Amino acid sequence: MRKIEIGLLMIKNLSCTLVVAAALFFAGCSAGKSSLGTTKKYPLTDVQKDYTIFQNLLEESHPSLYWYTSKDSMDHYFGQGYQQLKDSMTESDFRKLLSYVAARINCGHTSIRPSKKYSGRGDSIRAKIFPLSLKIWDDTAVVAANLIRKDSVLKRGVVIKKINGTPVNELVGTMSEYISADGYNLTHKWQTLSNRGYFGSLYTSLFGLSPKYHIEFIDSSGQTNSTTIPFYNPLADTISGVRPDILGRRIQRLSKKESKILQRRSARSLRLDSTKQIAFMDLNTFSRGSRIKNFLRSSFQSFKKNKTQYLIVDVRGNGGGSVTNSTAIARYIADEPFKVADSLYAIKRKSRYGRYIENNFFNRLFMCMLARRKKDGNYHFGYFERHYFKPKKKNHFDGKVYIITGGNSFSATTLFVTSLMKQENVIIVGEETGGGAYGNSAWLIPEVTLPRTGVRFRLPLFRLVIDKNIPKDGRGVLPEIESKPTSDAIRKGRDYKMDKVMELIREDKRDRN
């Protein structure tokens, strides 16, 4: 039992968080090379050495390298990537190549990041970018924001058909090839492209920066029209020395205390309607440091006190975090005991490349203490394979629960959703989760730093199968009631998913009466 207690303590320090870091590994390609100092080029031997370590580490330690992609196919992609290495590659070019190969694994937790030196360039990285933020789904792309604030044509809600002569669906297809996702999940890729600033950074990275962009769009009368817009330079768009964020909004400096309070509020919030019968709970992360457990305790106490009948849990922006936090809220709602995983295991305890792996000693110590080798040759974390979490008795919520999901609902958030999705009083509304319904590769996710270029990548060490009875089709958790965006809803700034939930609550009230 002592080992389990130590393991649980260590788990609190772990995170299944997806770093949906909008274009971090492509940041910097959005400006001219001369303005960024990206003229440093690496000799062929350097990128070959780093690529070989990248490939060997994945083949040695990634538990799901061949989960959705066959070994023959991965061997092909690895070989193809190696052949594309060339002399005098910049870091950004090398990262693009690694990102393409990593995305072939179909693991949303395996992603590429810039070197620390590259990341430290700050605001200069974000100079000169594609000016439109787009909301993308299926074969549709709609303007969500335009950084060219004087533009009266490409306003919020306008449907974009082509950029510089290329149909948007072709652009999205190409860009999706560089985004890691669980299985064959397209919803997550579309949502990632829709996340603030990501489309513009990745577009510029892959297709280059243009002085002007020719945009073909559908106008308010339904006719195809076109216009031309310039690139956007945030460094030139300043008022009183206050620099805008990626959507052009003015950033005000906050004190450390104000910043911490704001960060906590953005992580989780709660409000009740005027009758206190409907509770709106926003959970944008399950990460440590956001005091989720204290927040949940006081929230469910208030539901009990006010006899709240409807609970809306909005996790469409929740990229994951601590499993203890995602499990904590599930226990307040679950009617039956539930498990986090049917299986949870690593394929290796040690690595030949430990010197490049973040916290390698502690990761391996964790495995040696808590993971046991079984007949299949893998190292299983048996506690979570066996343990059932019991529902909370105190302040348990027995009313109707609506969970709002989307493409950013990832990792530990998917564990939360799957633990409740079969329950009669729980309804999943929105879009497919970004996290895989069958499982994912996560739990311990150290960062690997390649020695020559300094480029980093995330290496999940455990494979987690949430429910072996769920079809292994590479999809996320599908909502019981789908609610997708529309250009009209985006133009009017309406929350179409929340509108759907409120409609369902009104219907339920009528049925009760």
Secondary structure, DSSP 8 states (H G I E B T S, - for coil): -HHHHHHHHHHTT--------TTTTTTTTTS-HHHHTTT--B-HHHHHHHHHHHHHHHHHH-TTTTSSS-HHHHHHHHHHHHHT--TTB-HHHHHHHHHHHHHTT--TT--EE--HHHHTTGGGGGSSB--EEEEEETTEEEEEEES-TT-SSS-TT-EEEEETTEEHHHHHHHHHTTS--STT-HHHHHHHHHSTTHHHHHHHHHH---SEEEEEEE-TTS-EEEEEEE-B-TTT--BTTB-B-TTS-B-----HHHHHHHHHHHHEEEEE-TTS-EEEEEE--B-TTS-HHHHHHHHHHHHHHHT--EEEEE-TT---B-HHHHHHHHHHH-SS-B-S-SEEEES-S--TTGGGBTTHHHHHHHHHHH-EE-TTS-EE-HHHHH--B---STT---SEEEEEE-TT--THHHHHHHHHTT-TTEEEEES--SSBSSEEEESS--EEE-TTT--EEE---EEEES-TTS--SS-B---SEE----HHHHHHT--HHHHHHHHHHHHHHHHH-
